Every structure is written in structure tokens, then in C-alpha cells.
Amino acid sequence: MDKTSSPIIKASGPLILRHQVQSIRGARVSGRDPDTRWDVSIKGGAIESITPNAPQKSIPSNDPYILDGRSSLLAPSLCHPHIHLDKCFLLYDPKYADLCIEKGGFAEALSLTTRAKERFTSEDLERRGRWLIEESIAAGVTCVRAFVEVDATVQFKCLNAGLTLKEQYRDVCEIQICAFAQDPVFSGQNAAEGRRLMEEAMQKDGVDVVGSTPYVEAGEDLMRRNIDWAIEMAVKHGKHLDLHLDYSLDVDKEPMVYYVVDQLLNRQWMHQNRDKKIALGHCTRLTLFTGDQWHDLRARIDDLPISFVGLPTSDLYMMGSPSEGEGGGERVRGTSQIPQMIQQYGFEGAVGVNNVGNAFTPQGSCDPLSVASMGVGVYQAGTKHATEILYETVSTRAKAATGCGKSDVTDMQEGDDADFVLFDVGSNDGGRGRRTLQEIVYDPPKQRQVCFKGYTTDCMSE
């Protein structure tokens, strides 16, 4: 192994190989003229310069610090703004082979997952978690907000596994841990225990986010108590806040988003916790809003650091079942229209994978770009500007939503962190290639090289 490679070997964990990069020669760069090739210099984990490539300048084949970018497009790295680490790949694990989907739908998914949680061990949580993290890194992900459940059934099993994985992969990916109350914390016999466990979880080093699910409570008054509790927890402990919210298409249900905004203002979030972000996931009820309602909500939010996170793969699957007795044609679906919310109304937003390989979302992969590509059809977002926004929603805007990034645009500049993906975009000899982000979103390339803080990364679980 040459001196530019830095192995990090963790006990009973992955073998991680990092390779320092000082220069990329002749690449296309997102946000810049696609007909111009660029040389990118990297120093101290940041982009030092981006200059036009000199064609006469040869690329040394024996210099390990220089990457040949002539068949590549360079773009900001990808991000999971919302993914469940502990529930991933349950449908792929022989240990849970008896927990099969028979009907589909939210109730069955919740039941199957509850039964699976009773069997969770540190070994299988970490094993499945490594699958997710390593597949994500291979896809170009350098930032992950990972949800891990804390409740009376699993206690701290999921949280501790998440914290272990965060430490194992800290040199190749920024992993935020969201201690997540999936179960009710004001309804049912385990509510008080759930609140106690969550309070204790906040004391653990490495926990970054308070997460909760108000809509699982038994009634609107208890949903509001859940929201108040989650906001208070986040402010008290100086954490980000992430709520699963308004997950329905029922026009008769009052959206809870108004109450969330009012309570954030009442709790003086911008004064008490201003450096922390707020993410609101799902929010499918809001797809029924009129234009006036959207404008009103945007005015109410004002400068609160709220981002809406659309989760289309889960939303479309969970809402796909026809009503009992119907012929199959009645399949009302909805997912937050994130590109429209950004372009037309000025909201902050991102798109996430949410679940992968479980009863909530059996289909799909760990690649955020696959969701952006699906979004071309879901959101009818095929224009150059719309596809660039779609890329941002799984990259720079997703990082901004989690507090992991400074910018929500994909125009790479000097001084930016050297966190990027080199997409192998095809032939230089006249064959079909991909010259722009628009084409990357239309048809995501499979071959990618990820760079985190100036180092390329390869992971190999033991």
C-alpha cells in the first residue's frame, strides 16, 4: 500500500481505505460550462482552485495524488436527510424470513416491524447498518441522518448500534444520529417509559437529533403534547428536531404543521436553539393545500430553519392499496411536492430514501439519486432547472436541511469542502455520455467515485 492510502481498521468492524487526492484533471464540473474541462486542486480537505484544463498538459499515470477526470462529471456528494438505520434490509435477512409481507399497508408494516424489533441484537443491527452505510457511500453519500428507535421494546439497542457505526465510519461519512420515538409517548401503557428512555438518550455522546411521530398518538390533544415535548427536548439539549408529520390525505384533518410553527415561535427557537435545524418528514396532508394556504404557511414560518423532507418511495407504496371491495382503480396517492414548494413558494426542502428493504418500503436501494431520478416522473420535473433542483434535494439542499452543509446550490466553488462524487459519464469517443446534471438525473451512472474531505473511500466489511 502506497503512502497516500490510509487504512483505518476497527475491531470487529469494516476495513476502510482512504486515498488522498490533490488534483483532478480534465473533468466536467457541475454548475460550469459542460463543454469546458476543468482542473480541480484540493488542499486541506477543501477545493483550492478550479481552472480550465490545459489540453497540452499530460496527466501523469504514476502520480497517485492525481485523478484522471476526462470521462467524469464532478458534482457535490449525496446525502440521506432521512433514513431508518435500524429497520433496513429486514426483508433480506434470513433471521426475519418468516416476517413476510402478505397484504401491504401501514398497519401490517408496523406489526411486522414491531415483531422484528423483539428479536433485534447488536450483531444484526450493526451488520444490516453496515450494509446500508457502505452501499450509500458507494453511491456517493457523505452525509447521513440516521433514525434509530428508542422505546420500551428495544431500549437502547438500536441507539447503541447507531453510535457504534457512527464512530466506525466517522472518517469517511458524517453520520447524524436521531434518537427516534416511533411509538407513542403520551398514549398507551409504555408512554411514560418511552419519555424516560428518550430523556436518557439525550445524555449520550453522539446523539444529534430529537425525532418523534406525533400522528401515532391517540387523538389530536395528545399529538400536540407530543409536539410540545419534542420541541422542549430539542431546545433543552441543544439538538436538531425531526418530526414525522401530517401523514395522511384526509382533507378533514387539521394539519399539525401550523401548531408546530406556532410552538417553535412560542419557544423562541431562533433565540434558544438558533444553530439547530428543524425537519418535517412526509407531510402528505399539505399536498391538498391551495396556493393561498401555501403562501400563508410560508409567511408564518418566516426565518425559522424548517425544511420539508419528501419521502416518495415510502409514500407511494404505503398509499397504493385500493379501498376494500373496490376494483383496484381507486389508488389515491400523495407525496410532498418538494420541487414546487422550493420553486414556487420559497420553502426549504429535500428528498430522502426513508426506508429500504422492509415492510414500509420493500423496493429501492440506498442510492439517493435513484429517488431524484424517479422524481422526474413523480413531480413532472424534466426541465434543466427542475432536474438541477432535484439533484440539490438529494445533495446540497439535503445537507443544508440536516445542518451538515452551508450551501443549497450545486455550483462548486473554491473554498467548498472537498466532498464530491466523480460520475463516470461515458465515452470520450462519440458514444452516448452524460455532460450535465440534467442528464445525470435522467439516467444515473452506476460507476462513481466518492471523495470525503479530500480522500477517496473504499469500504470492505469483515
N, C-alpha and C positions, 0 to 999 in steps of 0.2 A: 504494500500500500504506500503510495507516494505521500510526501509531506503535506500536500494540500487537502488530503482526506482526513477527517477527524472522526474516528469511531466512538460511539457512546454505547456502552454495554451495560444494561440494567439487569440486576438479579431477577431471574425468572420472568423477564420481560423481553422486549424486542431488541434486535440488533439494528442500530440506526447508523447510517453512513451519511456524513455531511462532506461536501466538497466545495471549497471556496472558489468563488467566481470573481474575477476582477474586471473582465470585459466581455461584452457580447458584440460580435462583428457582423454587420450586414443584415440586420433584422428589420422587418417592418415593425412599427411601434404604434399602438392604439392611440388615436387622437391626432395622428400626424399623417401627412400625405402618404397614401399607400403605394404610390409609385416611386417613393424615395426610400432607400435603405439607410439604416442608421447604425452608428456605433454607440454603445452604452457602456460607460465606465462606472464601476461600483467601488466605493470606499467606505469603510466603517459601517457597513450594513445599510448604506443609503446610495441612491443614484447620484453620482458626482457630476456627470455630464451626459448629454445626448447630442451627438453631432452627426452630420451627414457622412455616410460611409465613403471612403476614398476607394474606388474600384481597383486602382492600381496597387493598393495596399494588401499584400497577401496575408492570409490567415495561417499562422504557424501551426503545423499539425502536431508539434510536440510540446506545445505550451499548455500545461494543464489548467492554467488560470483563464484561458480564453475559450469562449464557446463560439462555434460557427453558427450564426443565426440566419444564414442565407435562405433556408427553407422554412423559416419560422416567423410567427407574429407574436410580439411581446405585448402582454396585457396584464393589468393588475390581477393578483391572485384572487381566488374564490373564497367564499365564506358561507358557513352554515349559521344563519342567525337564529335557528330554532330547530333542534334535532334531539330526539329522545335516545340517549345513550344506553340506558338500562334495558329498554324494550326491543332493541334492534335484533333482527335476524332470529326471532323466536321460531319462525316457520322453517328455518333452515337447520335448526339444531336438533339432532336426534333425541336429546334429552326431553324435548317437548313435542315429540312426534304425535302423541295422542291428542294434542290440543289443536285440532284441525278446524278450519272454517267450514261451517255447514250451511249457514244462511247468509252471512254478511250482515253488516249494520252495526251501529254503535253499541247496542246492548250486548250483543254476542262478543264483540271485541273487548268490551270492558270485562265481561265474565271470564273469557279465556285468559286475558292478561292477569286478572286477579288470581286465577288458579296457578298461572305460571309463576307469579311473584312468591307464592308459598314455597316454591322449590329453588328460588334463587340462591346461589352460593357465590362467594368471592371469586372462585375459579371461573365459573361460567360467565359471570358479569364482566370480568376482565377479558376473557377470551373473545366474547362477542364484541365488547367495546374496542378491542384491538382491530378486529375485522373492520369495524366502521371507520375508525380513525385512519388506518393505513390505506383503505380504499379511497377515503376522502383526500388524503394527502396526494395519492397517485393521480387523482382527478384535478389537483391544483389548489386544494383548500389549505389555507394557512391560519384560519381563524374559525373557531367552533364555539357556539353557545350550546352546552350540553345539559339537557334536563335529566336529573336523577331524582327519583321519588323518595320521599321521606314520609313514612306513615307507620301505623301500628303493626302492619304485616312485615315490612322489610326492615323496619327500624333504620339503621344507618348502613345497611349492606350496600345499597346502590350508591349512596353518597361516598362511602369509603373507597369503593371501586373506582368511582369517577375521579376522586382526588389522587389515587394511585396512578391512574392513566395520565392525568394532567401533569404529574411530576415526571413520568417516564418519557413523555413526548414534548416536554417544555422547550427543548432546543430546536424543534422542527415545526411546531404548531402552537399557536396561542389558544388554549382551551379555557373557556369560562365555565365554571360550574354553577348551575342553577339548582338550588335546593327547592324541590317542587312538591307542592301539596296537591296531588291529583285527587285525593279523597276529600270529602267534606271536612271542614274544621269547625263547623258550627251545627252540623246535623249528624245524628247517629251516635251510637254508643262509644265510638272511638274518637270523637271530635276533640275532646279536651286533651287526650293523649297525642293527637296529631299536632295540636298547637304547641304542646310542651316539647315534642321532638323537633319541631321546626325552630323553636327558640334556641334549643341546644345546638342545632345545626349551624345557626348563625355564628356561634362561637368558634367554629372550626376554621383554622387557617386554610385559605384556598377557596372558600365559598364566595362567589362574586355576586350572585343574583338571588333575589326572593321571587319564587314563582308560585302561582296559585290558579285555581279554576273555579271562579265564583259560580258558574252555572250548574255545578253539581250539587249545590245546596238545595235544601227543601223549602223553596219559596223565596220571593224577592227580598223580604226583610233580611233573611239570613245571607243572601247574596251580597247585600250592601254591607253587612257586618264582615263578611269575608274580605271585601274590597278595603274597608277601613283598616282591618287587621293587617293586610298585606302591605298597604302604604305605610302604616305605622312601623312595621318591621323593617322595611327598607330604609326609612328615614332614621330610625333608631340605630341601625347597624351600619349605615352608610353604604347600602348596596343598590345595585340596579334593580328595577322592578319589571317583571314579565308576567302578564296575565293572559290566560286563555279566556276569551270574552265573546259574548253575543253570538254563540254558535247555533244559529237557527235561521229559518226563513219564514218565521211567523210574524206577519205584519201586526198582529195584535199584541205582541210582546214589546214592552217599552225597552229600547236599547239602554244597556247599562253604561255605555261609553260616556253619556252625559254625567252620570253620577261620579264616574272615575275622574273626569276632568275637574268637576266641582270640588271633589275631595282633595285632589292634588293641589289645587289653588288654596283651599282652606288650610291645608297642612303646610303651606308655604314651601313647596318643593324647591322652587328656584332659589330660595334663601337657605333652606335647611339641607338640601341634598343636590345642589345645582350641577355638580360634576357627574351625576349619575343619570343614566338613560331609562326611559320607560318604553317597553314594547307591548303591543296589544296584538295577540295572535288570533287567527280565524276571523272573527268579526263579520261573519257572513250576513248577519241581520242588516248590516249597513248597506248591502247591495240594493236594498229596497228604498234607499233614500232618494228624495228629489234633489234637483240642483240646489234649491234654496236651503234644504237641510244640510247639504254638504258645505255650503258657504257658511252657514251658521256654526257648524261644528268647527270648521277651520278658524273662525273668528274667536270662538271660545277657547280653543287650545292656545292661540296666540304664540308665545315663545316657549311653552312647555316642551321639553325634549322628547316628544312622543313620536314613535314610528309604528306604523301598522305593518304587520307581517302576514302576508298571504301564504296559505299552505294548500295549494291547489290539488296536489296529488291525493291528499287525505280528504279534502272537502268533496272532490268529485266522486271518490269511491264511497265515502260514508253516506252521501246523499243520493246515491244512484238507484236505490231499491224502489220499485213501484209500490203503490199502496196495495194492501192485501185485497185480492179479488179483482184487481184491475188487469187489463190485458197486457200490460208491460209498457204502454206508451207514455204513461204519466210518470216521468222521471225528472222532477224539478230539482235542479242543482244550483248551487251558488258558491262563488269564491270571491274574496275581496279583489276588486278591480284595481290592483296596485298601480299599473302604468297610468290609468286615467286619473286616479287620485293624486298622483305626482304631477302629471302634466296639466290637468285642467283645474285642480283645486289647490295645489301647492302643499300637499301633505308630504311628510317623510314616510318612506315605505321600503320594504324589502320582500323577498320571496324565499321560502325555505322548503326543505325536503320534509321536515317534521318527523315522520316515521318511515322505516324501511324494513321490509321483511317480517311484518307482524300483522295481526288481525285488523289493526286500524288502517294499514296501508300495505297490503301484500306485494304490490307491484313497485317497480322502480329500483333505482340504485342510489349510491352515495354521491353521485355527481350532481352538484347544484346546476350546472349548465344544462343538463337534460331537462330540468324543470323550466329554465328560461326558454329553451327551445320549444317545449310544449306550450309555453305561454304565447308564442306567436299565433297559434290557433285559438287558445282559450280566450285571449284578450284581443284578438284580431290586430296584432301589433307587428306588422310586417314592414313598415317604413324604416328608413335608415335611423331616424331619430328614435322611433319606438323600440327598435331592437337594441340600440345602444343603451336605452333606459333599462331594458330587460337584463342586459349584461350587468349594469350597475346594481340592479336589485339582488343579484347573487354574488356581488363583488364589493365595490366601494360603498354603495348605499347600505348593504348588509353589515359591513364593518362599522359604518357610522351608527347604525341602529343599535349595535351592541356596545358601542364605546371603544371599539378596537381600532377605529380609523379616524383620520382627520378630515378627509375629503370624500364627497359623494360622486365625484366625476372620474372618468376613466382616462383623461388626458394625462399621460405620465410626464412628470416634470423633474428637473434637477432638485435634489433635496428630499424627494419621496423615499419612503422605506423601500429597500430592495426586496420586496415581496411581490413576486410576479409569476406568471406562467408563460413558458415558451410553447406555443402551439405549433406542432408540425403541420403546416398548412398545405403541403403538397409539392408538386414538381416545379422545378425551375425551367423545364424544357418545353413549355407549351401545354402541358397537361392541365386538367382542372385543379385549381388550387383555391385557397381562401385568402383574400387580400385584406379583408376588413372585418371589424367586429360583427357587422350585419351578417356576413357570410358564416362567421364562427357560430353565431346564434342559430341561424338556419340549419346548419349541419355541423354539429360539434366534432372536431377532430378527436380521434381516440389517442393519438400519440402526443404526450405532453411531458414537459419537464418543469417541476415546481422549484421555486427559489424562495427561501425564507431568510431574511436578514443577510442576504449576500451569499448564502450557501445553498447549493442544490441538495436534494434529500432523497435517500432511498431507505425504506424500512423493510425489515425481514423478521417477522415474529419467529421465536424459537418454538 
